[in-house]
């Protein structure tokens, strides 16, 4: 249907002032943040993001706002959470912004505070907190990867039951800290079914390493036929010519989301808000995509068609799994004898 010029003029006449007012308000908000940030001139960012993701994002941010000096404090998920909980219990609030896959736990404990970024409308509900405590930066899909020199695509396992086939005994590499993966499957399948499955998987004699980057490297090197790894790393390795691929048909594929939020007692709240806006902007999310990660923003598509979130059966790690992570960890380690 073709719209007449008269109709378009009427729409502009009726709604134009509202759009202009909204844009003006956003511009004023941005200007106020920048002026406040110039006075603060400092930023402390705690993050569990890998350095090859967090550092380029921060460098681009500082190029945009050269009057800010920033400290990047990077640690693994467990170490970062322990540090934050220990410091805040002691009344020490050293960070202004924080990004972690356990961001919902920080929101639950009011360690971060709401900030309604102007970028939040570009995110689906699953990738933003309804009350504004956090926005997603990128997501990690935990998948079964395989070495293509050792396993033909047609022979690769297609879903969870296939991993119990005797031919995979001693051929599976797993991360020894995938407690959130186990907890999420327990919420989907029911705990009894999940435990029974894991007990059968344990009888397959999986090998163990810590870190999904390492599991990806080892499957690429031919040290193992199969490994649980993040799909973005496998795509990176494929681009570099490594003999690896991953399976997109598992149901569900467990997803961890790296979210970013504002400290409840930020010393430099304006610079932190600017960082949140930048990391979740279309430009920032396109940088995330160029690093072959999966951007959380819905209007930035992944580089590889296979990474398209809309075509996968995904299940994000629920908040309840993080809140009960110690119990999930104990059960996981007991099942696998770790």
MARVEX-340111 format. One record per residue (C-alpha): residue in three letters; x, y, z. Coordinates in nm, 4 decimals. Example, Ala and Ser with C-alpha at 12.3 -4.5 7.8 and 13.67 -1.06 7.14 Angstrom:
<rs>
<ALA, <1.2300, -0.4500, 0.7800>>,
<SER, <1.3670, -0.1060, 0.7140>>,
</rs>
This chain:
<rs>
<UNK, <0.0000, 0.0000, 0.0000>>,
<UNK, <0.1374, 0.3373, -0.1035>>,
<UNK, <0.0860, 0.6220, 0.1422>>,
<UNK, <-0.0210, 0.9565, 0.0047>>,
<UNK, <0.1925, 1.2666, 0.0605>>,
<UNK, <-0.1053, 1.4207, 0.2423>>,
<UNK, <-0.1188, 1.1281, 0.4902>>,
<UNK, <0.2580, 1.1438, 0.5506>>,
<UNK, <0.2351, 1.5171, 0.6119>>,
<UNK, <-0.0437, 1.4573, 0.8629>>,
<UNK, <0.1646, 1.1953, 1.0499>>,
<UNK, <0.4622, 1.4310, 1.0654>>,
<UNK, <0.2351, 1.7130, 1.1829>>,
<UNK, <0.0807, 1.5013, 1.4588>>,
<UNK, <0.3839, 1.3096, 1.5850>>,
<UNK, <0.6775, 1.5257, 1.4807>>,
<UNK, <0.6694, 1.7439, 1.7935>>,
<UNK, <0.6782, 1.4350, 2.0215>>,
<UNK, <0.9794, 1.2920, 1.8375>>,
<UNK, <1.1579, 1.6261, 1.8460>>,
<UNK, <1.0869, 1.6664, 2.2188>>,
<UNK, <1.2199, 1.3162, 2.2902>>,
<UNK, <1.5372, 1.3764, 2.0905>>,
<UNK, <1.5884, 1.7105, 2.2635>>,
<UNK, <1.5497, 1.5477, 2.6057>>,
<UNK, <1.8040, 1.2798, 2.5123>>,
<UNK, <2.0445, 1.5461, 2.3899>>,
<UNK, <2.0078, 1.7396, 2.7138>>,
<UNK, <2.0649, 1.4229, 2.9176>>,
<UNK, <2.3777, 1.3437, 2.7185>>,
<UNK, <2.5129, 1.6955, 2.7598>>,
<UNK, <2.4543, 1.6833, 3.1354>>,
<UNK, <2.6367, 1.3501, 3.1604>>,
<UNK, <2.9331, 1.4820, 2.9647>>,
<UNK, <2.9596, 1.7947, 3.1790>>,
<UNK, <2.9434, 1.5837, 3.4942>>,
<UNK, <3.2023, 1.3414, 3.3560>>,
<UNK, <3.4412, 1.6281, 3.2804>>,
<UNK, <3.4336, 1.7201, 3.6483>>,
<UNK, <3.4855, 1.3585, 3.7598>>,
<UNK, <3.7460, 1.2764, 3.4899>>,
<UNK, <3.7810, 0.9252, 3.6353>>,
<UNK, <3.6310, 0.5796, 3.5877>>,
<UNK, <3.6836, 0.2434, 3.7590>>,
<UNK, <3.5371, -0.0491, 3.5659>>,
<UNK, <3.5222, -0.3954, 3.7232>>,
<UNK, <3.4642, -0.6649, 3.4629>>,
<UNK, <3.4854, -1.0363, 3.4018>>,
<UNK, <3.4983, -0.9799, 3.0235>>,
<UNK, <3.8024, -1.1273, 2.8552>>,
<UNK, <4.0730, -0.8662, 2.8054>>,
<UNK, <4.0465, -0.9003, 2.4268>>,
<UNK, <3.6902, -0.7684, 2.4534>>,
<UNK, <3.6974, -0.5253, 2.7457>>,
<UNK, <4.0213, -0.3470, 2.6505>>,
<UNK, <3.9205, -0.2569, 2.2910>>,
<UNK, <3.5812, -0.1347, 2.4151>>,
<UNK, <3.7436, 0.0787, 2.6834>>,
<UNK, <4.0045, 0.2161, 2.4420>>,
<UNK, <3.7319, 0.3246, 2.1983>>,
<UNK, <3.5348, 0.4802, 2.4844>>,
<UNK, <3.8368, 0.6802, 2.6034>>,
<UNK, <3.9028, 0.7977, 2.2483>>,
<UNK, <3.5451, 0.9287, 2.2458>>,
<UNK, <3.5914, 1.0953, 2.5877>>,
<UNK, <3.9647, 1.1771, 2.6159>>,
<UNK, <3.9178, 1.3782, 2.9350>>,
<UNK, <3.8470, 1.0563, 3.1307>>,
<UNK, <4.1188, 0.8421, 3.2899>>,
<UNK, <4.0074, 0.4857, 3.3489>>,
<UNK, <4.1151, 0.1854, 3.5542>>,
<UNK, <4.0162, -0.1522, 3.4112>>,
<UNK, <3.9984, -0.4220, 3.6784>>,
<UNK, <3.9568, -0.7600, 3.5097>>,
<UNK, <3.9095, -1.0934, 3.6885>>,
<UNK, <3.7336, -1.4258, 3.6357>>,
<UNK, <3.3667, -1.4501, 3.7323>>,
<UNK, <3.4218, -1.6207, 4.0672>>,
<UNK, <3.7147, -1.3996, 4.1649>>,
<UNK, <3.5321, -1.0828, 4.0622>>,
<UNK, <3.2166, -1.1692, 4.2560>>,
<UNK, <3.4171, -1.2619, 4.5653>>,
<UNK, <3.6053, -0.9329, 4.5441>>,
<UNK, <3.2888, -0.7253, 4.5041>>,
<UNK, <3.1039, -0.9029, 4.7878>>,
<UNK, <3.4049, -0.8796, 5.0196>>,
<UNK, <3.4651, -0.5112, 4.9452>>,
<UNK, <3.1036, -0.3996, 4.9712>>,
<UNK, <3.0486, -0.5896, 5.2963>>,
<UNK, <3.3394, -0.3882, 5.4345>>,
<UNK, <3.1783, -0.0657, 5.3118>>,
<UNK, <3.4285, -0.0219, 5.0292>>,
<UNK, <3.2836, 0.0763, 4.6914>>,
<UNK, <3.5797, 0.0956, 4.4568>>,
<UNK, <3.4028, 0.0466, 4.1235>>,
<UNK, <3.1805, 0.2803, 3.9245>>,
<UNK, <3.0572, 0.0336, 3.6611>>,
<UNK, <3.0588, -0.3448, 3.6603>>,
<UNK, <3.0010, -0.6101, 3.3981>>,
<UNK, <2.9598, -0.9780, 3.4783>>,
<UNK, <2.7409, -1.2729, 3.3887>>,
<UNK, <2.6171, -1.2710, 3.7492>>,
<UNK, <2.4859, -0.9153, 3.7120>>,
<UNK, <2.1383, -1.0256, 3.8304>>,
<UNK, <2.2877, -1.1290, 4.1659>>,
<UNK, <2.4338, -0.7800, 4.2092>>,
<UNK, <2.0926, -0.6336, 4.1282>>,
<UNK, <1.9215, -0.8676, 4.3768>>,
<UNK, <2.1615, -0.7536, 4.6500>>,
<UNK, <2.1282, -0.3850, 4.5523>>,
<UNK, <2.5013, -0.3605, 4.4823>>,
<UNK, <2.4095, -0.1923, 4.1553>>,
<UNK, <2.1412, 0.0698, 4.1057>>,
<UNK, <1.8971, 0.1386, 3.8201>>,
<UNK, <2.0019, 0.3530, 3.5275>>,
<UNK, <1.7590, 0.3903, 3.2375>>,
<UNK, <2.0003, 0.4203, 2.9489>>,
<UNK, <1.8582, 0.5733, 2.6285>>,
<UNK, <1.9882, 0.2603, 2.4518>>,
<UNK, <1.7617, 0.0164, 2.6368>>,
<UNK, <1.4787, 0.0278, 2.3802>>,
<UNK, <1.7031, -0.1607, 2.1342>>,
<UNK, <1.7188, -0.4688, 2.3618>>,
<UNK, <1.4713, -0.7534, 2.3926>>,
<UNK, <1.3254, -0.8112, 2.7390>>,
<UNK, <1.5471, -1.1141, 2.8080>>,
<UNK, <1.8587, -0.9015, 2.7634>>,
<UNK, <1.7669, -0.6104, 2.9926>>,
<UNK, <1.6467, -0.5767, 3.3497>>,
<UNK, <1.2837, -0.4573, 3.3648>>,
<UNK, <1.3712, -0.2061, 3.6362>>,
<UNK, <1.6837, -0.0732, 3.4652>>,
<UNK, <1.9478, -0.2381, 3.6825>>,
<UNK, <2.1448, -0.3745, 3.3847>>,
<UNK, <2.1706, -0.4113, 3.0087>>,
<UNK, <2.3330, -0.6948, 2.8173>>,
<UNK, <2.6623, -0.6412, 2.6369>>,
<UNK, <2.7055, -0.9830, 2.4785>>,
<UNK, <2.5863, -1.3391, 2.5215>>,
<UNK, <2.7795, -1.6665, 2.5359>>,
<UNK, <2.6195, -1.9792, 2.3931>>,
<UNK, <2.7611, -2.2981, 2.5466>>,
<UNK, <2.7723, -2.5554, 2.2674>>,
<UNK, <2.9291, -2.8867, 2.1743>>,
<UNK, <3.2280, -2.8214, 1.9478>>,
<UNK, <3.4101, -3.0872, 1.7506>>,
<UNK, <3.7339, -3.1338, 1.5604>>,
<UNK, <3.6405, -3.1730, 1.1932>>,
<UNK, <3.9441, -3.3917, 1.1241>>,
<UNK, <3.8259, -3.6373, 1.3875>>,
<UNK, <3.4474, -3.6108, 1.3491>>,
<UNK, <3.2461, -3.5694, 1.0285>>,
<UNK, <2.9551, -3.3218, 1.0521>>,
<UNK, <2.7016, -3.5991, 0.9900>>,
<UNK, <2.8464, -3.7999, 1.2805>>,
<UNK, <2.8567, -3.5167, 1.5339>>,
<UNK, <2.6087, -3.5446, 1.8246>>,
<UNK, <2.2869, -3.3566, 1.7513>>,
<UNK, <2.1371, -3.3343, 2.1026>>,
<UNK, <2.2045, -3.4272, 2.4648>>,
<UNK, <2.1123, -3.8000, 2.4416>>,
<UNK, <2.3681, -3.8479, 2.1621>>,
<UNK, <2.6530, -3.7703, 2.4025>>,
<UNK, <2.5666, -4.0911, 2.5892>>,
<UNK, <2.6547, -4.3054, 2.2865>>,
<UNK, <2.9404, -4.5449, 2.3799>>,
<UNK, <3.1484, -4.4159, 2.0869>>,
<UNK, <3.2030, -4.0880, 2.2750>>,
<UNK, <3.3417, -4.2521, 2.5872>>,
<UNK, <3.6656, -4.0774, 2.6794>>,
<UNK, <3.6183, -3.8298, 2.3923>>,
<UNK, <3.4394, -3.5430, 2.5694>>,
<UNK, <3.6150, -3.2435, 2.7278>>,
<UNK, <3.4254, -3.0324, 2.9803>>,
<UNK, <3.4819, -2.7233, 3.1944>>,
<UNK, <3.5025, -2.8211, 3.5611>>,
<UNK, <3.3073, -2.5097, 3.6709>>,
<UNK, <2.9977, -2.5340, 3.4497>>,
<UNK, <2.7682, -2.5152, 3.7500>>,
<UNK, <2.5343, -2.2617, 3.5876>>,
<UNK, <2.4945, -2.4926, 3.2848>>,
<UNK, <2.3940, -2.7796, 3.5133>>,
<UNK, <2.1608, -2.5572, 3.7181>>,
<UNK, <1.9897, -2.4240, 3.4074>>,
<UNK, <1.9271, -2.7719, 3.2660>>,
<UNK, <1.7836, -2.8681, 3.6053>>,
<UNK, <1.5322, -2.5832, 3.5784>>,
<UNK, <1.4349, -2.6874, 3.2260>>,
<UNK, <1.4228, -3.0661, 3.2680>>,
<UNK, <1.3537, -3.0890, 3.6394>>,
<UNK, <1.6303, -3.1663, 3.8879>>,
<UNK, <1.5737, -3.5430, 3.9010>>,
<UNK, <1.6000, -3.5846, 3.5242>>,
<UNK, <1.9033, -3.3543, 3.5068>>,
<UNK, <2.0855, -3.5468, 3.7806>>,
<UNK, <2.0106, -3.8793, 3.6119>>,
<UNK, <2.1425, -3.7474, 3.2811>>,
<UNK, <2.4598, -3.6109, 3.4398>>,
<UNK, <2.5221, -3.9408, 3.6171>>,
<UNK, <2.5067, -4.1211, 3.2817>>,
<UNK, <2.7302, -3.8552, 3.1266>>,
<UNK, <2.9805, -3.9064, 3.4089>>,
<UNK, <3.0078, -4.2718, 3.3091>>,
<UNK, <3.1345, -4.1530, 2.9693>>,
<UNK, <3.4606, -4.0575, 3.1422>>,
<UNK, <3.4835, -3.6923, 3.0370>>,
<UNK, <3.8143, -3.5062, 3.0657>>,
<UNK, <3.8276, -3.1803, 3.2582>>,
<UNK, <3.9879, -2.8399, 3.2160>>,
<UNK, <3.9018, -2.5007, 3.3568>>,
<UNK, <3.8030, -2.2296, 3.1097>>,
<UNK, <3.6068, -2.2471, 2.7862>>,
<UNK, <3.8877, -2.0757, 2.5983>>,
<UNK, <4.1124, -2.3682, 2.6867>>,
<UNK, <3.8538, -2.6319, 2.5948>>,
<UNK, <3.8138, -2.4638, 2.2546>>,
<UNK, <4.1902, -2.4596, 2.1973>>,
<UNK, <4.2276, -2.8260, 2.2896>>,
<UNK, <3.9528, -2.9458, 2.0562>>,
<UNK, <4.1132, -2.7384, 1.7805>>,
<UNK, <4.4496, -2.8987, 1.8511>>,
<UNK, <4.3010, -3.2474, 1.8210>>,
<UNK, <4.3508, -3.3315, 2.1886>>,
<UNK, <3.9866, -3.4381, 2.2043>>,
<UNK, <3.7060, -3.5082, 1.9585>>,
<UNK, <3.4362, -3.3103, 2.1414>>,
<UNK, <3.4386, -3.0218, 2.3870>>,
<UNK, <3.1905, -2.7924, 2.5515>>,
<UNK, <3.2923, -2.4420, 2.4433>>,
<UNK, <3.1476, -2.1038, 2.3528>>,
<UNK, <3.0300, -2.0741, 1.9938>>,
<UNK, <3.1925, -1.7338, 1.9414>>,
<UNK, <3.5376, -1.8802, 2.0118>>,
<UNK, <3.4787, -2.1663, 1.7702>>,
<UNK, <3.3724, -1.9159, 1.5032>>,
<UNK, <3.6894, -1.7142, 1.5668>>,
<UNK, <3.8991, -2.0279, 1.5297>>,
<UNK, <3.7164, -2.1311, 1.2119>>,
<UNK, <3.7958, -1.7912, 1.0607>>,
<UNK, <4.1635, -1.8488, 1.1436>>,
<UNK, <4.1575, -2.1874, 0.9695>>,
<UNK, <4.1287, -2.4212, 1.2685>>,
<UNK, <3.9571, -2.7585, 1.1997>>,
<UNK, <3.6602, -2.6951, 1.4271>>,
<UNK, <3.2852, -2.6524, 1.4097>>,
<UNK, <2.9934, -2.6563, 1.6531>>,
<UNK, <2.6474, -2.8095, 1.6782>>,
<UNK, <2.3487, -2.5764, 1.6620>>,
<UNK, <2.0687, -2.8283, 1.7260>>,
<UNK, <2.0984, -2.8920, 2.1018>>,
<UNK, <1.7792, -2.8133, 2.2929>>,
<UNK, <1.8307, -2.6076, 2.4941>>,
<UNK, <2.1566, -2.4247, 2.4326>>,
<UNK, <2.2392, -2.2606, 2.7655>>,
<UNK, <2.3187, -1.8907, 2.7389>>,
<UNK, <2.5118, -1.6733, 2.9804>>,
<UNK, <2.4713, -1.2997, 2.9407>>,
<UNK, <2.7385, -1.0482, 3.0293>>,
<UNK, <2.5488, -0.7480, 3.1617>>,
<UNK, <2.6694, -0.4033, 3.2633>>,
<UNK, <2.5387, -0.1922, 3.5496>>,
<UNK, <2.6008, 0.1141, 3.7648>>,
<UNK, <2.7457, 0.0878, 4.1154>>,
<UNK, <2.4963, 0.1715, 4.3890>>,
<UNK, <2.7621, 0.4019, 4.5388>>,
<UNK, <2.9573, 0.5148, 4.2348>>,
<UNK, <3.2144, 0.7861, 4.2969>>,
<UNK, <3.2058, 0.8713, 3.9271>>,
<UNK, <2.8461, 0.8050, 3.8266>>,
<UNK, <2.8498, 1.0231, 3.5151>>,
<UNK, <3.1496, 0.8514, 3.3580>>,
<UNK, <2.9972, 0.5132, 3.4464>>,
<UNK, <2.6700, 0.6055, 3.2739>>,
<UNK, <2.8603, 0.7193, 2.9650>>,
<UNK, <3.0416, 0.3844, 2.9588>>,
<UNK, <2.7129, 0.1928, 2.9873>>,
<UNK, <2.5657, 0.3997, 2.7035>>,
<UNK, <2.8728, 0.3435, 2.4874>>,
<UNK, <2.8998, -0.0324, 2.5444>>,
<UNK, <2.5315, -0.0803, 2.4627>>,
<UNK, <2.5139, 0.1669, 2.1729>>,
<UNK, <2.4931, 0.0423, 1.8170>>,
<UNK, <2.8563, 0.1422, 1.7629>>,
<UNK, <2.9719, -0.0393, 2.0772>>,
<UNK, <2.7687, -0.3463, 1.9895>>,
<UNK, <2.9091, -0.3501, 1.6372>>,
<UNK, <3.2555, -0.3569, 1.7974>>,
<UNK, <3.1414, -0.6571, 2.0013>>,
<UNK, <3.0308, -0.8243, 1.6784>>,
<UNK, <3.3621, -0.7503, 1.5056>>,
<UNK, <3.5314, -0.9353, 1.7914>>,
<UNK, <3.3147, -1.2305, 1.6810>>,
<UNK, <3.1140, -1.2238, 1.9996>>,
<UNK, <2.7333, -1.2273, 1.9946>>,
<UNK, <2.5971, -0.8759, 2.0625>>,
<UNK, <2.3003, -0.8493, 2.2972>>,
<UNK, <2.1466, -0.5583, 2.1072>>,
<UNK, <1.8678, -0.6784, 1.8787>>,
<UNK, <1.9416, -0.4499, 1.5818>>,
<UNK, <2.3025, -0.5718, 1.5435>>,
<UNK, <2.3189, -0.9082, 1.3721>>,
<UNK, <2.6062, -1.1538, 1.4303>>,
<UNK, <2.8707, -1.1963, 1.1622>>,
<UNK, <2.8063, -1.5659, 1.1002>>,
<UNK, <2.4501, -1.6688, 1.0040>>,
<UNK, <2.4853, -1.9772, 1.2225>>,
<UNK, <2.5157, -1.7489, 1.5266>>,
<UNK, <2.1722, -1.5920, 1.4663>>,
<UNK, <1.9994, -1.6151, 1.8049>>,
<UNK, <1.6505, -1.6346, 1.6514>>,
<UNK, <1.7367, -1.9701, 1.4904>>,
<UNK, <1.8630, -2.1429, 1.8072>>,
<UNK, <1.6785, -2.3039, 2.0981>>,
<UNK, <1.8200, -2.0899, 2.3749>>,
<UNK, <1.7731, -2.0765, 2.7501>>,
<UNK, <1.9351, -1.7958, 2.9466>>,
<UNK, <2.0718, -1.8832, 3.2906>>,
<UNK, <1.7949, -1.7844, 3.5369>>,
<UNK, <1.8656, -1.5552, 3.8290>>,
<UNK, <1.7693, -1.8362, 4.0666>>,
<UNK, <2.0562, -2.0506, 3.9357>>,
<UNK, <2.3104, -1.7824, 4.0251>>,
<UNK, <2.1533, -1.7298, 4.3672>>,
<UNK, <2.1799, -2.1050, 4.4321>>,
<UNK, <2.5171, -2.1500, 4.2631>>,
<UNK, <2.6882, -2.2995, 4.5681>>,
<UNK, <2.4305, -2.5794, 4.5872>>,
<UNK, <2.4560, -2.6423, 4.2125>>,
<UNK, <2.8347, -2.6522, 4.2393>>,
<UNK, <2.8302, -2.9063, 4.5215>>,
<UNK, <2.5922, -3.1357, 4.3332>>,
<UNK, <2.7808, -3.1010, 4.0042>>,
<UNK, <3.1135, -3.1869, 4.1660>>,
<UNK, <2.9612, -3.4804, 4.3542>>,
<UNK, <2.8111, -3.6289, 4.0358>>,
<UNK, <3.1347, -3.6051, 3.8403>>,
<UNK, <3.3691, -3.6847, 4.1283>>,
<UNK, <3.5545, -3.3551, 4.1066>>,
</rs>
